[in-house]
Amino acid sequence: MTVNNMQELRQALDDGKMIKRLFSKSSYTPDTTGTPMLLTNVAGIPPVITTPSTAVVPDRTTTGAIHFPTPQGSNNSFIMGMGHTSDQARPIMLADILSWQGGLSGTVITAQTTNLPTAALTRYTDGVGVMLGLACWTATGSTAVNVTASYTNQAGTTGRTTVSVNFWGGGFGAVSAAPTATQFQALPLQSGDYGVRAVASVTLSASTLTAGNFGVFLFKPLAMVANYVPDYTGETEYIVHSSMMSEIQDNAFLTILTGMSGTAATITAGYINILQV
Amino acid sequence: MAITKYDDIIKAMTTSGKLQNTFFWSSGTLETTSAPMSKFFLDGFPGIGAAPSTNRSCTKDTAGAVFIGNPTGENAYYVGCSFAGLTNSASCMMIDRLCDTTGLSGTVATAQTTNLPTPALTRYTTGEGVLIGLQCWSPTGTTSVNVTCSYTNQAGTSGRTSVSTTFWTGGFGGGTLAPTAGQIQALPFQGQDYGCRAVASVTLSASTLTAGNFGVVLFKPIAVFDNLSVYGSNFDFVLNGCMEQKVDDACIDFLFTSGTATTKPYGNVNVLYA
Protein backbone atom coordinates (compact mmCIF):
# COMPACT_ATOMS: atom_id res chain seq x y z
CA MET A 1 0.00 0.00 0.00
CA THR A 2 1.01 3.62 -0.25
CA VAL A 3 1.45 5.80 2.80
CA ASN A 4 -0.09 9.06 1.64
CA ASN A 5 0.78 11.36 4.50
CA MET A 6 2.32 11.69 7.92
CA GLN A 7 -0.94 10.68 9.63
CA GLU A 8 -1.05 7.39 7.76
CA LEU A 9 2.60 6.83 8.57
CA ARG A 10 1.84 7.30 12.24
CA GLN A 11 -1.10 4.91 11.90
CA ALA A 12 1.14 2.31 10.27
CA LEU A 13 3.49 2.52 13.23
CA ASP A 14 0.57 2.21 15.65
CA ASP A 15 -0.58 -0.84 13.71
CA GLY A 16 2.75 -2.56 14.23
CA LYS A 17 3.92 -2.27 10.65
CA MET A 18 7.47 -1.54 11.71
CA ILE A 19 9.69 -4.44 12.68
CA LYS A 20 13.08 -4.21 14.31
CA ARG A 21 15.90 -6.55 13.43
CA LEU A 22 19.07 -6.75 15.50
CA PHE A 23 22.58 -7.69 14.51
CA SER A 24 25.64 -8.24 16.65
CA LYS A 25 29.02 -9.25 15.35
CA SER A 26 31.83 -10.47 17.56
CA SER A 27 35.44 -9.40 17.41
CA TYR A 28 37.04 -8.76 14.06
CA THR A 29 40.24 -6.95 13.22
CA PRO A 30 40.94 -4.91 10.13
CA ASP A 31 44.46 -5.01 8.76
CA THR A 32 44.80 -1.30 8.28
CA THR A 33 42.94 1.95 8.46
CA GLY A 34 40.37 2.23 5.74
CA THR A 35 39.84 -1.44 5.10
CA PRO A 36 36.22 -2.17 4.26
CA MET A 37 34.93 -5.31 5.94
CA LEU A 38 32.17 -7.76 5.02
CA LEU A 39 30.52 -8.83 8.25
CA THR A 40 28.93 -11.94 6.77
CA ASN A 41 32.23 -13.60 7.67
CA VAL A 42 32.08 -12.67 11.33
CA ALA A 43 30.40 -14.83 13.94
CA GLY A 44 27.44 -13.48 15.83
CA ILE A 45 23.86 -12.59 14.97
CA PRO A 46 23.16 -13.47 12.24
CA PRO A 47 25.61 -16.39 12.19
CA VAL A 48 28.64 -16.58 9.95
CA ILE A 49 27.98 -17.70 6.41
CA THR A 50 29.09 -20.92 4.80
CA THR A 51 31.92 -19.87 2.52
CA PRO A 52 30.54 -19.79 -1.02
CA SER A 53 32.02 -22.02 -3.70
CA THR A 54 29.74 -22.46 -6.69
CA ALA A 55 28.01 -19.39 -8.03
CA VAL A 56 24.68 -18.90 -6.29
CA VAL A 57 22.17 -16.22 -5.45
CA PRO A 58 21.92 -15.79 -1.68
CA ASP A 59 18.57 -14.68 -0.34
CA ARG A 60 16.93 -13.85 2.96
CA THR A 61 16.81 -17.52 3.95
CA THR A 62 20.53 -18.10 3.38
CA THR A 63 22.58 -18.60 6.53
CA GLY A 64 24.18 -15.31 7.44
CA ALA A 65 21.42 -13.02 6.19
CA ILE A 66 19.80 -10.51 8.52
CA HIS A 67 16.38 -12.06 8.53
CA PHE A 68 13.18 -10.14 7.87
CA PRO A 69 9.71 -11.48 7.15
CA THR A 70 8.09 -11.43 3.75
CA PRO A 71 5.66 -8.51 3.66
CA GLN A 72 2.00 -9.41 3.50
CA GLY A 73 0.01 -9.15 0.29
CA SER A 74 1.17 -6.33 -1.93
CA ASN A 75 3.07 -4.59 0.84
CA ASN A 76 6.69 -3.64 0.47
CA SER A 77 9.59 -3.28 2.91
CA PHE A 78 11.36 0.03 3.51
CA ILE A 79 14.36 0.92 5.63
CA MET A 80 13.01 3.40 8.12
CA GLY A 81 15.94 3.63 10.47
CA MET A 82 19.22 2.07 11.41
CA GLY A 83 21.67 2.40 14.25
CA HIS A 84 24.82 0.78 15.49
CA THR A 85 27.44 0.95 18.16
CA SER A 86 31.02 -0.21 18.14
CA ASP A 87 34.11 0.18 20.22
CA GLN A 88 35.62 2.06 17.30
CA ALA A 89 33.84 4.84 15.45
CA ARG A 90 32.98 3.96 11.87
CA PRO A 91 30.23 4.16 9.29
CA ILE A 92 28.37 1.07 8.19
CA MET A 93 26.49 0.30 5.01
CA LEU A 94 23.49 -2.00 4.64
CA ALA A 95 23.67 -3.93 1.40
CA ASP A 96 21.78 -6.62 -0.46
CA ILE A 97 24.19 -9.31 -1.71
CA LEU A 98 22.81 -10.43 -5.04
CA SER A 99 25.22 -13.10 -6.20
CA TRP A 100 28.42 -14.65 -4.90
CA GLN A 101 30.92 -17.44 -5.39
CA GLY A 102 34.34 -18.62 -4.19
CA GLY A 103 37.32 -20.74 -5.09
CA LEU A 104 39.55 -18.15 -6.76
CA SER A 105 43.25 -18.31 -6.01
CA GLY A 106 45.86 -15.74 -5.14
CA THR A 107 48.55 -17.61 -7.07
CA VAL A 108 46.94 -18.03 -10.49
CA ILE A 109 47.97 -15.38 -12.99
CA THR A 110 45.75 -16.32 -15.89
CA ALA A 111 42.09 -15.45 -16.23
CA GLN A 112 40.30 -17.41 -13.51
CA THR A 113 36.86 -18.80 -14.28
CA THR A 114 36.46 -21.25 -11.43
CA ASN A 115 32.80 -21.13 -10.35
CA LEU A 116 32.23 -18.26 -12.76
CA PRO A 117 30.29 -16.64 -14.35
CA THR A 118 28.34 -15.33 -11.40
CA ALA A 119 24.80 -16.57 -10.98
CA ALA A 120 22.23 -14.50 -12.88
CA LEU A 121 20.76 -11.67 -10.86
CA THR A 122 17.28 -12.24 -9.50
CA ARG A 123 17.06 -8.78 -7.91
CA TYR A 124 18.03 -5.49 -9.63
CA THR A 125 18.25 -7.59 -12.75
CA ASP A 126 19.17 -4.71 -15.03
CA GLY A 127 22.35 -4.28 -13.00
CA VAL A 128 21.94 -0.51 -12.59
CA GLY A 129 23.68 0.53 -9.38
CA VAL A 130 25.00 -2.99 -8.75
CA MET A 131 28.62 -3.02 -7.60
CA LEU A 132 31.32 -5.63 -8.23
CA GLY A 133 33.15 -6.78 -5.11
CA LEU A 134 35.90 -9.24 -4.28
CA ALA A 135 35.51 -10.99 -0.94
CA CYS A 136 38.48 -12.43 0.90
CA TRP A 137 37.28 -15.79 2.20
CA THR A 138 40.78 -16.97 3.24
CA ALA A 139 43.76 -14.64 3.19
CA THR A 140 45.78 -14.57 -0.02
CA GLY A 141 49.41 -13.46 -0.03
CA SER A 142 50.59 -9.96 0.67
CA THR A 143 52.72 -9.55 -2.44
CA ALA A 144 51.40 -6.52 -4.27
CA VAL A 145 49.73 -7.42 -7.56
CA ASN A 146 46.99 -5.89 -9.68
CA VAL A 147 43.53 -7.27 -10.39
CA THR A 148 40.92 -6.88 -13.11
CA ALA A 149 37.58 -8.54 -13.79
CA SER A 150 35.69 -9.12 -17.01
CA TYR A 151 32.02 -8.30 -16.59
CA THR A 152 28.71 -7.57 -18.27
CA ASN A 153 27.58 -4.00 -17.71
CA GLN A 154 24.15 -2.51 -17.04
CA ALA A 155 23.45 -2.33 -20.77
CA GLY A 156 24.10 -6.05 -21.22
CA THR A 157 27.45 -5.51 -22.92
CA THR A 158 29.82 -8.38 -22.20
CA GLY A 159 33.59 -8.22 -22.11
CA ARG A 160 33.82 -5.02 -20.10
CA THR A 161 36.96 -4.78 -17.97
CA THR A 162 37.38 -3.12 -14.61
CA VAL A 163 40.19 -0.64 -14.17
CA SER A 164 43.40 -2.42 -13.15
CA VAL A 165 44.00 -1.64 -9.48
CA ASN A 166 46.01 -3.02 -6.63
CA PHE A 167 44.55 -6.32 -5.40
CA TRP A 168 42.75 -5.58 -2.10
CA GLY A 169 44.22 -2.09 -1.90
CA GLY A 170 42.80 -0.36 -4.98
CA GLY A 171 39.30 0.76 -5.88
CA PHE A 172 37.02 0.80 -2.85
CA GLY A 173 39.58 -1.10 -0.86
CA ALA A 174 42.16 -0.93 1.85
CA VAL A 175 45.52 0.76 2.01
CA SER A 176 47.80 -2.24 2.38
CA ALA A 177 48.06 -5.50 0.47
CA ALA A 178 47.80 -7.89 3.42
CA PRO A 179 44.18 -9.03 3.46
CA THR A 180 42.22 -10.57 6.27
CA ALA A 181 39.42 -13.04 5.90
CA THR A 182 36.62 -10.53 6.40
CA GLN A 183 37.91 -7.94 4.00
CA PHE A 184 36.39 -6.91 0.68
CA GLN A 185 37.21 -4.64 -2.22
CA ALA A 186 34.90 -3.07 -4.82
CA LEU A 187 36.41 -2.62 -8.28
CA PRO A 188 36.16 0.54 -10.39
CA LEU A 189 34.19 0.06 -13.58
CA GLN A 190 35.21 0.76 -17.15
CA SER A 191 34.41 4.25 -18.41
CA GLY A 192 30.73 4.74 -19.20
CA ASP A 193 29.42 1.99 -16.93
CA TYR A 194 27.22 2.40 -13.87
CA GLY A 195 26.26 -1.14 -13.04
CA VAL A 196 27.06 -4.82 -13.38
CA ARG A 197 24.95 -7.83 -14.36
CA ALA A 198 27.54 -10.60 -14.22
CA VAL A 199 31.24 -11.35 -13.87
CA ALA A 200 32.91 -13.82 -16.25
CA SER A 201 36.49 -13.94 -14.99
CA VAL A 202 39.03 -12.42 -12.63
CA THR A 203 42.71 -11.92 -13.49
CA LEU A 204 45.68 -11.20 -11.24
CA SER A 205 48.77 -9.63 -12.77
CA ALA A 206 51.10 -11.90 -10.77
CA SER A 207 51.04 -14.36 -7.91
CA THR A 208 50.53 -13.10 -4.37
CA LEU A 209 52.50 -16.25 -3.35
CA THR A 210 49.67 -17.59 -1.20
CA ALA A 211 46.58 -19.15 -2.79
CA GLY A 212 44.07 -18.39 -0.10
CA ASN A 213 40.49 -18.29 -1.31
CA PHE A 214 38.58 -15.35 -2.63
CA GLY A 215 35.45 -14.81 -4.61
CA VAL A 216 33.27 -12.38 -6.46
CA PHE A 217 30.13 -10.90 -5.01
CA LEU A 218 27.66 -8.50 -6.57
CA PHE A 219 25.89 -6.18 -4.21
CA LYS A 220 23.49 -3.28 -4.07
CA PRO A 221 24.16 -0.68 -1.37
CA LEU A 222 20.91 0.31 0.36
CA ALA A 223 21.66 2.68 3.22
CA MET A 224 24.47 4.15 5.29
CA VAL A 225 24.69 5.19 8.91
CA ALA A 226 27.51 7.06 10.62
CA ASN A 227 28.98 6.62 14.06
CA TYR A 228 31.25 9.38 15.33
CA VAL A 229 32.18 8.27 18.82
CA PRO A 230 33.43 4.86 20.02
CA ASP A 231 31.02 3.04 22.32
CA TYR A 232 28.19 5.43 21.52
CA THR A 233 25.35 4.66 19.14
CA GLY A 234 25.12 6.26 15.73
CA GLU A 235 21.53 6.36 14.50
CA THR A 236 19.84 7.50 11.32
CA GLU A 237 16.11 7.97 10.88
CA TYR A 238 15.87 7.99 7.11
CA ILE A 239 12.72 10.05 6.74
CA VAL A 240 14.20 13.09 8.41
CA HIS A 241 17.90 12.45 7.79
CA SER A 242 17.86 11.78 4.05
CA SER A 243 14.22 11.83 2.86
CA MET A 244 14.70 8.37 1.48
CA MET A 245 13.41 5.05 2.76
CA SER A 246 15.20 2.61 0.52
CA GLU A 247 13.10 -0.32 -0.54
CA ILE A 248 14.21 -3.82 0.41
CA GLN A 249 13.34 -6.40 -2.19
CA ASP A 250 11.41 -9.35 -0.79
CA ASN A 251 14.19 -11.92 -0.97
CA ALA A 252 17.08 -9.63 -0.10
CA PHE A 253 20.19 -11.03 1.56
CA LEU A 254 20.82 -8.18 3.97
CA THR A 255 24.26 -7.74 5.43
CA ILE A 256 26.51 -5.09 6.91
CA LEU A 257 29.59 -3.63 5.25
CA THR A 258 31.82 -1.38 7.28
CA GLY A 259 34.35 1.31 6.58
CA MET A 260 37.09 1.20 9.17
CA SER A 261 38.81 3.76 11.33
CA GLY A 262 41.50 1.78 13.08
CA THR A 263 43.30 -1.50 13.42
CA ALA A 264 42.20 -2.66 16.85
CA ALA A 265 39.85 -5.61 17.30
CA THR A 266 36.28 -4.46 17.54
CA ILE A 267 32.67 -5.54 17.77
CA THR A 268 29.67 -4.06 16.02
CA ALA A 269 26.03 -4.30 17.11
CA GLY A 270 22.95 -2.49 15.92
CA TYR A 271 19.44 -2.58 14.57
CA ILE A 272 17.43 -2.01 11.43
CA ASN A 273 13.88 -0.68 11.55
CA ILE A 274 11.92 -1.97 8.58
CA LEU A 275 8.53 -0.53 7.68
CA GLN A 276 6.28 -2.98 5.84
CA VAL A 277 3.36 -1.22 4.18
CA MET B 1 2.62 17.07 -10.55
CA ALA B 2 4.97 18.71 -8.09
CA ILE B 3 5.86 18.06 -4.49
CA THR B 4 3.95 20.83 -2.73
CA LYS B 5 3.78 19.64 0.86
CA TYR B 6 5.63 17.36 3.21
CA ASP B 7 2.98 14.65 2.87
CA ASP B 8 3.98 14.38 -0.79
CA ILE B 9 7.50 13.48 0.40
CA ILE B 10 6.10 10.74 2.63
CA LYS B 11 4.01 9.37 -0.21
CA ALA B 12 6.87 9.39 -2.69
CA MET B 13 9.09 7.52 -0.23
CA THR B 14 6.62 4.64 0.04
CA THR B 15 5.74 4.31 -3.62
CA SER B 16 7.86 3.82 -6.66
CA GLY B 17 8.64 7.52 -6.67
CA LYS B 18 12.28 7.32 -5.79
CA LEU B 19 15.63 6.99 -7.46
CA GLN B 20 18.89 6.29 -5.73
CA ASN B 21 22.38 5.59 -6.88
CA THR B 22 25.66 5.01 -5.11
CA PHE B 23 29.14 6.15 -5.97
CA PHE B 24 32.73 5.72 -4.85
CA TRP B 25 36.07 7.17 -5.82
CA SER B 26 39.07 4.87 -6.16
CA SER B 27 41.58 7.45 -5.12
CA GLY B 28 41.10 11.15 -4.76
CA THR B 29 44.59 12.13 -3.74
CA LEU B 30 44.78 15.88 -4.11
CA GLU B 31 47.75 17.96 -5.12
CA THR B 32 47.26 20.27 -2.19
CA THR B 33 44.84 21.00 0.58
CA SER B 34 41.48 22.27 -0.68
CA ALA B 35 42.12 21.87 -4.41
CA PRO B 36 38.66 21.01 -5.81
CA MET B 37 38.65 17.77 -7.79
CA SER B 38 36.00 16.41 -10.12
CA LYS B 39 34.69 12.87 -9.60
CA PHE B 40 34.21 12.73 -13.34
CA PHE B 41 37.87 12.02 -13.90
CA LEU B 42 38.65 9.58 -11.15
CA ASP B 43 38.21 5.83 -11.33
CA GLY B 44 35.41 4.33 -9.33
CA PHE B 45 31.69 3.73 -9.54
CA PRO B 46 30.44 4.86 -11.99
CA GLY B 47 33.36 4.38 -14.33
CA ILE B 48 35.67 7.25 -15.12
CA GLY B 49 34.69 9.92 -17.64
CA ALA B 50 36.81 11.30 -20.43
CA ALA B 51 37.62 14.65 -21.96
CA PRO B 52 35.45 15.70 -24.90
CA SER B 53 37.10 15.74 -28.28
CA THR B 54 36.12 19.39 -28.75
CA ASN B 55 33.19 20.50 -26.62
CA ARG B 56 29.91 18.92 -25.58
CA SER B 57 26.72 19.29 -23.62
CA CYS B 58 26.79 16.83 -20.73
CA THR B 59 23.84 14.57 -19.83
CA LYS B 60 23.02 11.68 -17.53
CA ASP B 61 24.40 9.37 -20.22
CA THR B 62 27.80 11.05 -20.44
CA ALA B 63 30.48 8.65 -19.19
CA GLY B 64 31.41 9.55 -15.64
CA ALA B 65 27.99 10.83 -14.55
CA VAL B 66 26.30 9.32 -11.50
CA PHE B 67 23.33 7.92 -13.36
CA ILE B 68 19.87 8.98 -12.24
CA GLY B 69 17.17 8.31 -14.82
CA ASN B 70 14.37 10.65 -15.85
CA PRO B 71 10.96 9.93 -14.32
CA THR B 72 8.17 9.83 -16.90
CA GLY B 73 5.78 12.75 -16.73
CA GLU B 74 6.69 13.73 -13.20
CA ASN B 75 8.93 16.18 -11.40
CA ALA B 76 12.01 14.96 -9.58
CA TYR B 77 13.79 16.54 -6.62
CA TYR B 78 17.15 16.08 -4.95
CA VAL B 79 16.16 15.24 -1.37
CA GLY B 80 19.23 13.89 0.38
CA CYS B 81 22.46 12.01 0.27
CA SER B 82 24.92 10.03 2.33
CA PHE B 83 28.64 10.71 2.21
CA ALA B 84 31.79 9.32 3.81
CA GLY B 85 35.49 9.10 3.16
CA LEU B 86 36.96 5.62 3.44
CA THR B 87 40.35 6.91 4.54
CA ASN B 88 40.03 10.64 5.16
CA SER B 89 37.58 13.48 5.63
CA ALA B 90 36.33 15.56 2.73
CA SER B 91 33.82 18.19 1.79
CA CYS B 92 31.84 17.83 -1.36
CA MET B 93 29.73 19.86 -3.77
CA MET B 94 27.20 17.97 -5.85
CA ILE B 95 26.83 19.63 -9.25
CA ASP B 96 24.97 19.29 -12.50
CA ARG B 97 27.72 19.41 -15.11
CA LEU B 98 26.19 21.28 -18.02
CA CYS B 99 28.91 21.42 -20.67
CA ASP B 100 32.66 21.20 -21.02
CA THR B 101 35.41 21.87 -23.52
CA THR B 102 39.01 20.92 -24.11
CA GLY B 103 42.04 22.12 -26.05
CA LEU B 104 43.20 25.24 -24.19
CA SER B 105 46.93 25.68 -23.63
CA GLY B 106 49.01 26.81 -20.68
CA THR B 107 51.52 28.52 -22.96
CA VAL B 108 49.29 30.82 -25.02
CA ALA B 109 49.16 34.36 -23.67
CA THR B 110 46.49 35.73 -25.99
CA ALA B 111 42.72 35.19 -25.89
CA GLN B 112 42.11 31.52 -26.60
CA THR B 113 38.96 30.43 -28.43
CA THR B 114 39.77 26.80 -29.23
CA ASN B 115 36.49 24.82 -29.01
CA LEU B 116 34.79 27.95 -27.67
CA PRO B 117 32.23 29.37 -27.22
CA THR B 118 30.77 26.77 -24.91
CA PRO B 119 27.73 24.91 -26.25
CA ALA B 120 24.38 26.55 -25.56
CA LEU B 121 22.99 25.49 -22.20
CA THR B 122 20.31 22.79 -22.38
CA ARG B 123 19.50 23.02 -18.65
CA TYR B 124 19.34 26.17 -16.50
CA THR B 125 19.24 27.99 -19.80
CA THR B 126 18.95 31.46 -18.26
CA GLY B 127 22.35 30.90 -16.70
CA GLU B 128 21.23 31.98 -13.24
CA GLY B 129 23.38 30.25 -10.65
CA VAL B 130 25.57 28.65 -13.32
CA LEU B 131 29.27 28.88 -12.47
CA ILE B 132 32.32 29.03 -14.72
CA GLY B 133 34.99 26.42 -14.08
CA LEU B 134 38.32 25.62 -15.64
CA GLN B 135 39.00 21.89 -15.88
CA CYS B 136 42.57 20.58 -15.92
CA TRP B 137 42.78 17.68 -18.38
CA SER B 138 46.56 17.42 -18.22
CA PRO B 139 48.80 19.59 -16.07
CA THR B 140 49.89 22.98 -17.30
CA GLY B 141 53.04 24.59 -15.92
CA THR B 142 53.62 25.86 -12.44
CA THR B 143 54.73 29.36 -13.36
CA SER B 144 52.38 31.80 -11.67
CA VAL B 145 50.13 33.61 -14.15
CA ASN B 146 46.69 35.16 -14.01
CA VAL B 147 43.57 34.07 -15.87
CA THR B 148 40.38 35.75 -17.06
CA CYS B 149 37.56 34.71 -19.32
CA SER B 150 35.02 36.54 -21.43
CA TYR B 151 31.47 35.37 -20.85
CA THR B 152 27.79 36.06 -21.32
CA ASN B 153 26.06 36.68 -18.03
CA GLN B 154 22.61 35.63 -16.77
CA ALA B 155 21.03 38.68 -18.39
CA GLY B 156 22.37 37.76 -21.79
CA THR B 157 25.04 40.47 -21.78
CA SER B 158 28.10 39.29 -23.66
CA GLY B 159 31.64 40.57 -23.20
CA ARG B 160 31.64 40.31 -19.43
CA THR B 161 35.08 39.55 -17.94
CA SER B 162 35.80 37.43 -14.90
CA VAL B 163 37.98 38.95 -12.19
CA SER B 164 41.67 38.42 -12.95
CA THR B 165 42.89 35.80 -10.54
CA THR B 166 45.79 33.40 -10.21
CA PHE B 167 45.47 30.48 -12.61
CA TRP B 168 44.38 27.35 -10.71
CA THR B 169 44.67 28.86 -7.24
CA GLY B 170 42.52 31.99 -7.42
CA GLY B 171 38.74 32.11 -7.13
CA PHE B 172 37.38 28.74 -6.01
CA GLY B 173 40.72 27.04 -6.58
CA GLY B 174 43.51 25.09 -5.00
CA GLY B 175 46.45 26.04 -2.83
CA THR B 176 49.44 25.62 -5.15
CA LEU B 177 50.28 26.22 -8.77
CA ALA B 178 50.85 22.61 -9.71
CA PRO B 179 47.51 21.37 -11.06
CA THR B 180 46.47 17.74 -11.23
CA ALA B 181 44.34 16.23 -13.99
CA GLY B 182 40.78 16.36 -12.73
CA GLN B 183 41.24 19.56 -10.79
CA ILE B 184 38.80 22.43 -11.17
CA GLN B 185 38.93 26.15 -10.51
CA ALA B 186 35.80 28.33 -10.52
CA LEU B 187 36.29 31.92 -11.64
CA PRO B 188 34.82 34.98 -9.89
CA PHE B 189 32.22 37.00 -11.81
CA GLN B 190 32.36 40.60 -12.85
CA GLY B 191 30.42 43.09 -10.73
CA GLN B 192 26.92 41.99 -9.76
CA ASP B 193 26.67 39.03 -12.11
CA TYR B 194 25.20 35.87 -10.63
CA GLY B 195 25.31 33.44 -13.50
CA CYS B 196 26.71 32.56 -16.88
CA ARG B 197 25.20 31.40 -20.15
CA ALA B 198 28.36 30.93 -22.19
CA VAL B 199 32.10 31.49 -22.27
CA ALA B 200 33.64 32.96 -25.41
CA SER B 201 37.35 32.99 -24.61
CA VAL B 202 39.96 32.41 -21.91
CA THR B 203 43.11 34.53 -21.51
CA LEU B 204 46.27 33.84 -19.53
CA SER B 205 48.44 36.79 -18.59
CA ALA B 206 51.62 34.90 -19.55
CA SER B 207 52.84 31.41 -20.34
CA THR B 208 52.97 28.79 -17.57
CA LEU B 209 55.78 27.22 -19.68
CA THR B 210 53.95 23.92 -20.08
CA ALA B 211 51.04 23.64 -22.50
CA GLY B 212 49.14 20.85 -20.83
CA ASN B 213 45.46 20.82 -21.71
CA PHE B 214 42.56 22.51 -20.01
CA GLY B 215 39.03 23.52 -20.82
CA VAL B 216 35.95 25.32 -19.60
CA VAL B 217 33.17 23.61 -17.67
CA LEU B 218 29.86 25.27 -16.83
CA PHE B 219 28.11 23.77 -13.84
CA LYS B 220 25.19 24.31 -11.50
CA PRO B 221 25.83 23.57 -7.81
CA ILE B 222 23.09 21.44 -6.28
CA ALA B 223 24.17 20.87 -2.68
CA VAL B 224 27.19 21.03 -0.40
CA PHE B 225 27.97 18.55 2.34
CA ASP B 226 30.89 17.04 4.22
CA ASN B 227 31.87 14.27 6.55
CA LEU B 228 33.81 14.26 9.75
CA SER B 229 36.97 12.20 9.43
CA VAL B 230 36.01 8.74 8.14
CA TYR B 231 32.73 8.42 10.00
CA GLY B 232 30.20 9.41 7.38
CA SER B 233 27.14 11.63 7.37
CA ASN B 234 23.58 11.66 6.08
CA PHE B 235 22.11 14.88 4.71
CA ASP B 236 18.47 15.73 4.30
CA PHE B 237 17.91 18.50 1.77
CA VAL B 238 14.18 18.75 2.54
CA LEU B 239 14.30 19.63 6.21
CA ASN B 240 17.48 21.63 5.70
CA GLY B 241 15.62 23.77 3.21
CA CYS B 242 17.79 23.08 0.18
CA MET B 243 15.63 20.66 -1.80
CA GLU B 244 16.07 21.48 -5.46
CA GLN B 245 14.30 20.23 -8.52
CA LYS B 246 16.26 17.78 -10.61
CA VAL B 247 16.19 18.79 -14.25
CA ASP B 248 15.81 15.88 -16.68
CA ASP B 249 19.09 14.54 -18.06
CA ALA B 250 21.13 16.08 -15.22
CA CYS B 251 24.78 15.07 -15.41
CA ILE B 252 25.55 14.52 -11.73
CA ASP B 253 29.16 15.08 -10.78
CA PHE B 254 30.92 15.94 -7.54
CA LEU B 255 33.63 18.41 -6.68
CA PHE B 256 35.37 17.53 -3.50
CA THR B 257 38.14 18.95 -1.38
CA SER B 258 40.17 17.36 1.37
CA GLY B 259 43.75 17.10 2.52
CA THR B 260 46.50 15.64 0.41
CA ALA B 261 45.98 12.10 1.67
CA THR B 262 44.04 9.56 -0.32
CA THR B 263 40.39 10.04 0.54
CA LYS B 264 38.27 7.48 -1.35
CA PRO B 265 34.93 9.19 -0.81
CA TYR B 266 31.70 7.20 -1.19
CA GLY B 267 28.01 7.70 -0.71
CA ASN B 268 24.69 7.89 -2.46
CA VAL B 269 22.31 10.41 -4.01
CA ASN B 270 18.58 10.38 -3.24
CA VAL B 271 15.95 11.67 -5.65
CA LEU B 272 12.17 11.61 -5.14
CA TYR B 273 9.58 12.29 -7.79
CA ALA B 274 5.87 12.92 -7.82
Interface residues (C-beta under 8 A of the other chain):
Chain A: T2 V3 N4 N5 M6 E8 L9 T33 G34 P36 N76 F78 A89 R90 P91 V128 G129 M131 V163 V165 G170 G171 F172 V175 A186 P188 L189 Q190 S191 G192 D193 Y194 G195 P221 A223 M224 V225 A226 N227 Y228 G234 T236 Y238 I239 V240 H241 S242 S243 M244 M245 S246 E247 G259 M260 S261 L275 V277
Chain B: Y6 D7 I9 I10 K11 M13 T14 T15 K18 Q20 N21 T22 F24 S26 D43 G44 F45 P46 G47 I48 G49 A50 A63 G64 A65 V66 F67 V79 G80 C81 S82 A84 L86 T87 N227 L228 S229 V230 Y231 G232 S233 N234 F235 D236 F237 V238 L239 M243 T262 K264 Y266 G267 N268 N270 L272
